[in-house]
């Protein structure tokens, strides 16, 4: 519930920037640390066999990075496990949705030296290779990841930290501003991300309110939000326009916490609004801090949203497919595509047919 993250955020700004790098584009994706007006934020993405950035503990160990790596793989597996259910509701094959995503993040390899593992996985073009991502996930990457029992978590984190040490060194060399730019190769990052957010009750929110993250929809297919260290997530109820607290802060008897699943803009657009995007916001905790760990499950930015085969297959089978009619637009182009459509619709509405001239009697 954000304990390790809270410890990491408690470090000095200099230490956090040194470990995670400033929030910036790497591999055409945002990652790193920033301290914004209303919150602190660390964005972490999966790399082959590790995560980037790979922050360290105060004693120099990699247990925090290992915990992040395990959490990313677990939540990614849960999201992929939901895809068949989403596909069934949409009336399409799970393969169609899985084909829009990266390959599932892999655990660090146990073979070979730790220094070589990251390089080998990048060159062999295997499961995590960029060339084969669509085919691998298209083969139905809806593989669930077994959840780790609380009693086994400490051992799992220790084991993960041992395996990712080599990959973490490579990641750190890239962050180091003094490193040789030619020798440091940018890591290949997944499109999905884990966003660690720290909200301080002492900060004033937008327009003098307690809202520290203004209302918005997430970009992506699904957002999985593990119950934060303190309540604060609100969702907009469409029936009456009221903001509703959705987090369950009390631990269950078995030690589990609530997992909130929200629809993102990409899925809403792909389903032609059948799945409505979940508009949400975050308010300040009553006291202390709130550390949230939302996981944004996204498709590949270059994935082409061609729904024609899925629509044709559904029609041939006599079932309804809740899919928008799309052909060549990519996920990356969806916002500009929708903006252009909106402009054209507005223009056509403004052009009225001339009234017929009545003949004089």
Protein Blocks (a to p, Z undefined) as FASTA:
>chain_A
ZZmmmmmmmpcfklmmmmnopaddeehiaedjdddfkbccddddddehiacdddddfkop
aklmmmmmmmmmmmmmmmmmmmmmmmmmnopafklmmmmpccddddddfedjfklmmmmm
mmnopmklmklmmmmmmnopabccddddfklmmmmmmmmmmmmmmmmmmmmmmmpmkbcf
klpccddddfbdcddddddfkbcceehiabfbdcdddedjbdcddddfbdhiacddfkno
pacdfbdfbdcfkopacddddddfklmmmnnomaccddddddddfbhcadddddcddddf
klccdfklmmmmmmmnopacdddddfklcfklmmmmmmmmmmmmmmmmmpccdddddddZ
Z
